[in-house]
Amino acid sequence: EGRLSLDEAIAQIVLHTRQFAVRQERWFRRDPRIEWVVVQHDPVAEVAPKVRAALE
């Protein structure tokens, strides 16, 4: 009938969400326009100059 129990629906949502996240991360990693930034201490101080430079 195409019906699932609540537990089965939750399990499928969790699985498909994880699969989507993995595909999305792979897509972003292959895009050469994306610059990954590792933030150590102060996110604003570390990321703002890179964003500013990218927008100029």
Sequence and secondary structure as in RCSB ss.txt:
>XXXX:A:sequence
EGRLSLDEAIAQIVLHTRQFAVRQERWFRRDPRIEWVVVQHDPVAEVAPKVRAALE
>XXXX:A:secstr
     HHHHHHHHHHHHHHHHHHHHHHHHH TT       S HHHHHHHHHHHHH 
